[in-house]
Amino acid sequence: MGINLSRLDDGKEWTCNNSLWNFILDTALAYDWTPSGTYKIDPDTENEDSSWDKSDYRSNNGQLVTENDVENLINSLNKSVTENSFNEIENNIIRDFIKFVKPEETIYSFEIY
């Protein structure tokens, strides 16, 4: 099973396995990321699904991550790379994810599916 991310603005996708996604999330958490919570849109009403578990970043159920949350996630991941806490492969994985959500100056929110 894998995780697919799709940028909301342009639909560009990034795919990884669950272990890699958990590594990214766990690294960010270890470097002071405080998740603000995901949200999900009910396809029938097109409103936010009030029953959604906002703490769920690890499943692939179509939840959305906001730009502000992504910015905080990037900051924590950049801190981990700056402190050279990981090997070259792990640092490259983190850098690739950051390039996906922030290819230049724009930070993209994304869907996890």
Short mmCIF file of the C-alpha atoms (twelve columns), coordinates in Angstrom:
data_MODEL
# 
_entry.id   MODEL 
# 
loop_
_atom_site.group_PDB 
_atom_site.id 
_atom_site.type_symbol 
_atom_site.label_atom_id 
_atom_site.label_alt_id 
_atom_site.label_comp_id 
_atom_site.label_asym_id 
_atom_site.label_seq_id 
_atom_site.Cartn_x 
_atom_site.Cartn_y 
_atom_site.Cartn_z 
_atom_site.pdbx_PDB_model_num 
ATOM 1   C CA . MET A 1   0.000   0.000  0.000   1 
ATOM 2   C CA . GLY A 2   1.253   3.468  -0.777  1 
ATOM 3   C CA . ILE A 3   0.560   7.106  -0.221  1 
ATOM 4   C CA . ASN A 4   -0.248  9.474  -3.066  1 
ATOM 5   C CA . LEU A 5   -0.109  13.223 -2.638  1 
ATOM 6   C CA . SER A 6   -1.699  15.614 -5.090  1 
ATOM 7   C CA . ARG A 7   -1.046  19.349 -4.995  1 
ATOM 8   C CA . LEU A 8   -4.364  21.155 -4.901  1 
ATOM 9   C CA . ASP A 9   -3.350  24.035 -7.172  1 
ATOM 10  C CA . ASP A 10  -1.963  22.116 -10.137 1 
ATOM 11  C CA . GLY A 11  -2.668  18.403 -9.533  1 
ATOM 12  C CA . LYS A 12  0.992   17.374 -9.646  1 
ATOM 13  C CA . GLU A 13  1.459   14.082 -7.796  1 
ATOM 14  C CA . TRP A 14  4.082   12.534 -5.530  1 
ATOM 15  C CA . THR A 15  3.950   8.886  -4.477  1 
ATOM 16  C CA . CYS A 16  5.737   6.938  -1.770  1 
ATOM 17  C CA . ASN A 17  5.245   3.837  0.328   1 
ATOM 18  C CA . ASN A 18  3.792   3.990  3.830   1 
ATOM 19  C CA . SER A 19  7.186   3.565  5.508   1 
ATOM 20  C CA . LEU A 20  8.608   6.551  3.666   1 
ATOM 21  C CA . TRP A 21  5.578   8.709  4.450   1 
ATOM 22  C CA . ASN A 22  5.782   7.732  8.126   1 
ATOM 23  C CA . PHE A 23  9.501   8.609  8.085   1 
ATOM 24  C CA . ILE A 24  8.689   12.097 6.745   1 
ATOM 25  C CA . LEU A 25  5.932   12.680 9.300   1 
ATOM 26  C CA . ASP A 26  7.930   11.263 12.220  1 
ATOM 27  C CA . THR A 27  10.963  13.356 11.264  1 
ATOM 28  C CA . ALA A 28  8.895   16.526 11.157  1 
ATOM 29  C CA . LEU A 29  7.339   15.700 14.529  1 
ATOM 30  C CA . ALA A 30  10.786  15.072 16.026  1 
ATOM 31  C CA . TYR A 31  11.855  18.521 14.825  1 
ATOM 32  C CA . ASP A 32  9.011   20.439 16.431  1 
ATOM 33  C CA . TRP A 33  6.267   20.265 13.823  1 
ATOM 34  C CA . THR A 34  2.904   20.778 15.471  1 
ATOM 35  C CA . PRO A 35  0.281   19.506 13.027  1 
ATOM 36  C CA . SER A 36  -2.695  21.804 12.677  1 
ATOM 37  C CA . GLY A 37  -4.878  18.954 11.443  1 
ATOM 38  C CA . THR A 38  -6.175  17.629 8.174   1 
ATOM 39  C CA . TYR A 39  -9.662  18.125 6.891   1 
ATOM 40  C CA . LYS A 40  -11.875 16.254 4.482   1 
ATOM 41  C CA . ILE A 41  -14.652 17.393 2.193   1 
ATOM 42  C CA . ASP A 42  -17.862 15.379 2.107   1 
ATOM 43  C CA . PRO A 43  -18.408 14.600 -1.592  1 
ATOM 44  C CA . ASP A 44  -22.197 14.655 -1.214  1 
ATOM 45  C CA . THR A 45  -22.518 18.047 0.460   1 
ATOM 46  C CA . GLU A 46  -19.168 19.576 -0.614  1 
ATOM 47  C CA . ASN A 47  -18.819 20.836 2.960   1 
ATOM 48  C CA . GLU A 48  -16.172 19.920 5.488   1 
ATOM 49  C CA . ASP A 49  -16.807 16.493 6.992   1 
ATOM 50  C CA . SER A 50  -17.327 17.190 10.703  1 
ATOM 51  C CA . SER A 51  -16.856 13.518 11.601  1 
ATOM 52  C CA . TRP A 52  -13.346 13.406 10.111  1 
ATOM 53  C CA . ASP A 53  -10.430 12.649 12.478  1 
ATOM 54  C CA . LYS A 54  -8.310  15.778 11.972  1 
ATOM 55  C CA . SER A 55  -5.230  14.073 13.427  1 
ATOM 56  C CA . ASP A 56  -5.128  11.576 10.535  1 
ATOM 57  C CA . TYR A 57  -2.117  12.254 8.309   1 
ATOM 58  C CA . ARG A 58  -1.161  8.599  7.867   1 
ATOM 59  C CA . SER A 59  -4.063  7.113  5.942   1 
ATOM 60  C CA . ASN A 60  -4.851  7.774  2.303   1 
ATOM 61  C CA . ASN A 61  -8.498  8.726  2.536   1 
ATOM 62  C CA . GLY A 62  -8.573  11.971 0.582   1 
ATOM 63  C CA . GLN A 63  -7.799  14.268 3.486   1 
ATOM 64  C CA . LEU A 64  -6.385  17.716 2.808   1 
ATOM 65  C CA . VAL A 65  -3.395  19.502 4.328   1 
ATOM 66  C CA . THR A 66  -3.421  23.317 4.403   1 
ATOM 67  C CA . GLU A 67  -0.660  25.601 3.123   1 
ATOM 68  C CA . ASN A 68  0.027   26.861 6.653   1 
ATOM 69  C CA . ASP A 69  0.432   23.313 7.918   1 
ATOM 70  C CA . VAL A 70  2.684   22.470 4.970   1 
ATOM 71  C CA . GLU A 71  4.846   25.524 5.709   1 
ATOM 72  C CA . ASN A 72  5.325   24.383 9.305   1 
ATOM 73  C CA . LEU A 73  6.052   20.844 8.097   1 
ATOM 74  C CA . ILE A 74  8.714   22.189 5.692   1 
ATOM 75  C CA . ASN A 75  10.335  24.269 8.429   1 
ATOM 76  C CA . SER A 76  10.691  21.222 10.662  1 
ATOM 77  C CA . LEU A 77  12.043  19.073 7.844   1 
ATOM 78  C CA . ASN A 78  14.545  21.759 6.828   1 
ATOM 79  C CA . LYS A 79  15.735  21.848 10.416  1 
ATOM 80  C CA . SER A 80  16.369  18.095 10.316  1 
ATOM 81  C CA . VAL A 81  18.420  18.402 7.121   1 
ATOM 82  C CA . THR A 82  20.376  21.382 8.469   1 
ATOM 83  C CA . GLU A 83  21.317  19.455 11.584  1 
ATOM 84  C CA . ASN A 84  22.526  16.510 9.440   1 
ATOM 85  C CA . SER A 85  20.622  14.014 11.531  1 
ATOM 86  C CA . PHE A 86  20.291  11.503 8.728   1 
ATOM 87  C CA . ASN A 87  22.304  9.835  6.013   1 
ATOM 88  C CA . GLU A 88  22.457  11.133 2.445   1 
ATOM 89  C CA . ILE A 89  19.600  8.948  1.199   1 
ATOM 90  C CA . GLU A 90  17.282  10.054 4.012   1 
ATOM 91  C CA . ASN A 91  18.212  13.709 3.498   1 
ATOM 92  C CA . ASN A 92  17.493  13.339 -0.240  1 
ATOM 93  C CA . ILE A 93  14.069  11.850 0.512   1 
ATOM 94  C CA . ILE A 94  13.269  14.828 2.721   1 
ATOM 95  C CA . ARG A 95  14.565  17.289 0.111   1 
ATOM 96  C CA . ASP A 96  12.498  15.610 -2.631  1 
ATOM 97  C CA . PHE A 97  9.344   15.944 -0.565  1 
ATOM 98  C CA . ILE A 98  10.113  19.599 0.170   1 
ATOM 99  C CA . LYS A 99  10.646  20.252 -3.561  1 
ATOM 100 C CA . PHE A 100 7.265   18.702 -4.241  1 
ATOM 101 C CA . VAL A 101 5.366   20.941 -1.814  1 
ATOM 102 C CA . LYS A 102 7.552   24.003 -2.378  1 
ATOM 103 C CA . PRO A 103 9.116   23.810 -5.849  1 
ATOM 104 C CA . GLU A 104 10.098  27.490 -5.785  1 
ATOM 105 C CA . GLU A 105 8.591   30.224 -3.646  1 
ATOM 106 C CA . THR A 106 5.034   28.884 -3.649  1 
ATOM 107 C CA . ILE A 107 3.930   26.470 -0.956  1 
ATOM 108 C CA . TYR A 108 1.265   24.021 -2.091  1 
ATOM 109 C CA . SER A 109 -1.430  22.431 0.020   1 
ATOM 110 C CA . PHE A 110 -2.108  18.828 -0.905  1 
ATOM 111 C CA . GLU A 111 -4.489  15.911 -0.722  1 
ATOM 112 C CA . ILE A 112 -3.455  12.549 0.693   1 
ATOM 113 C CA . TYR A 113 -5.092  9.673  -1.162  1 
# 
